[in-house]
Amino acid sequence: MIGATGDTPNGISLACDADEMQRPTSGEVRAELQAKEADLVHQRAVLTRPHADQGTISFGKRVGDGTAMAVDRLSAVTAHDSLGSALSEVRRALAKLDEDTYGCCDVCGQDIGEGRLEVRPWSTRCVRHG
């Protein structure tokens, strides 16, 4: 948040007053968040591309290429889901910039903290609720 007061989506009144803190401008934060968003979208696209060597997967009594390929694909699904969660967080942080509530916890409405936002600018929750 950059000096706003209002209600969170869950109806909690925001008491977050970040005017006293030295934070980057919303333009700097927006640029960083947009770059992170583009990176996450790219990473997800790479994971969803069809593999050039699909081969024939066979499962038998021995661990072979088919098993290794299946394990790789399962790992890619987990990574894809994690990237999707991160992308949702980044997009929520961008929305909070538009709402003028960036820097306030989505759960309790308190200030997220300058250190947390510096390390993880897409944080939408304080450490307590993170």
C-alpha positions in Angstrom: 0.0 0.0 0.0 1.2 3.5 -0.7 -0.9 5.4 1.9 -4.4 4.2 1.6 -7.0 3.0 4.0 -10.0 0.8 3.1 -11.5 -2.7 3.4 -9.9 -6.0 2.4 -11.8 -8.5 0.4 -12.6 -10.3 3.6 -14.2 -7.2 5.2 -11.3 -6.3 7.6 -10.7 -2.6 7.8 -7.2 -1.7 6.7 -5.1 0.2 9.3 -2.0 0.0 7.1 -0.2 3.3 6.9 3.0 3.0 4.8 3.4 6.7 4.3 6.1 6.7 7.0 8.2 4.1 5.3 10.7 4.6 2.5 9.4 2.3 -0.3 10.1 2.2 -4.0 7.7 4.1 -6.1 4.7 2.2 -7.4 6.2 2.5 -10.9 9.3 0.7 -9.8 7.3 -2.0 -8.0 5.0 -2.4 -11.0 7.9 -2.8 -13.4 9.5 -5.4 -11.2 6.2 -7.3 -10.8 5.5 -7.2 -14.5 9.0 -8.6 -15.2 8.4 -11.4 -12.7 5.0 -12.1 -14.3 6.5 -12.3 -17.8 9.2 -14.6 -16.5 6.7 -16.9 -14.8 4.5 -17.0 -18.0 7.6 -17.9 -20.0 8.7 -20.7 -17.6 5.2 -22.2 -17.7 5.2 -22.1 -21.5 8.5 -24.0 -21.6 7.1 -26.7 -19.3 4.0 -27.1 -21.4 5.8 -27.5 -24.7 5.6 -31.0 -26.1 8.8 -33.0 -25.8 10.6 -33.5 -29.1 11.4 -37.1 -28.2 8.1 -38.5 -27.0 9.2 -42.1 -27.8 7.2 -45.1 -26.8 6.8 -45.4 -23.1 6.8 -49.0 -21.8 6.6 -50.1 -18.3 7.9 -53.5 -17.3 9.8 -55.2 -14.6 12.9 -53.0 -15.1 13.3 -49.3 -14.6 14.0 -47.9 -18.0 13.7 -44.8 -20.2 9.9 -45.0 -20.0 9.9 -44.8 -16.2 12.4 -42.0 -16.2 10.3 -40.0 -18.7 7.2 -40.5 -16.6 9.0 -39.3 -13.5 10.2 -36.2 -15.4 6.7 -35.4 -16.5 5.3 -35.8 -13.0 8.0 -33.4 -11.8 7.1 -30.9 -14.6 3.4 -31.0 -13.4 4.5 -30.1 -9.9 6.7 -27.3 -11.2 3.9 -26.1 -13.4 1.5 -25.9 -10.5 4.1 -24.0 -8.3 4.6 -21.5 -11.1 0.9 -21.1 -11.4 0.6 -20.3 -7.7 3.5 -17.8 -7.9 1.9 -16.2 -11.0 -1.4 -15.8 -9.1 0.5 -14.0 -6.3 2.2 -11.7 -8.7 -1.1 -10.8 -10.4 -2.7 -10.2 -7.0 0.2 -7.8 -6.0 -0.3 -6.0 -9.3 -4.1 -5.7 -8.5 -3.2 -4.4 -5.1 -1.1 -1.6 -6.7 -4.2 -0.7 -8.8 -6.4 -0.8 -5.6 -3.8 1.3 -3.7 -3.5 -1.4 -1.0 -0.1 -2.7 -2.0 1.9 -3.4 1.1 -1.1 -4.3 3.3 -1.8 -7.9 4.3 -4.8 -9.5 2.6 -5.7 -11.3 5.8 -5.3 -8.8 8.7 -4.8 -5.5 6.9 -1.5 -4.7 8.7 1.6 -3.6 7.0 3.5 -6.4 5.3 6.9 -4.9 6.2 9.5 -3.2 4.1 12.0 -6.1 4.4 9.5 -8.7 3.2 8.5 -6.6 0.2 12.1 -5.9 -0.7 12.9 -9.6 -0.8 9.5 -10.7 -2.2 7.7 -7.8 -3.8 4.7 -10.0 -4.8 3.9 -10.7 -1.1 0.3 -10.1 -0.3 0.4 -11.3 3.2 2.4 -10.4 6.3 4.9 -12.9 7.8 2.3 -13.9 10.4 -0.3 -14.9 7.7 2.2 -15.9 4.9 
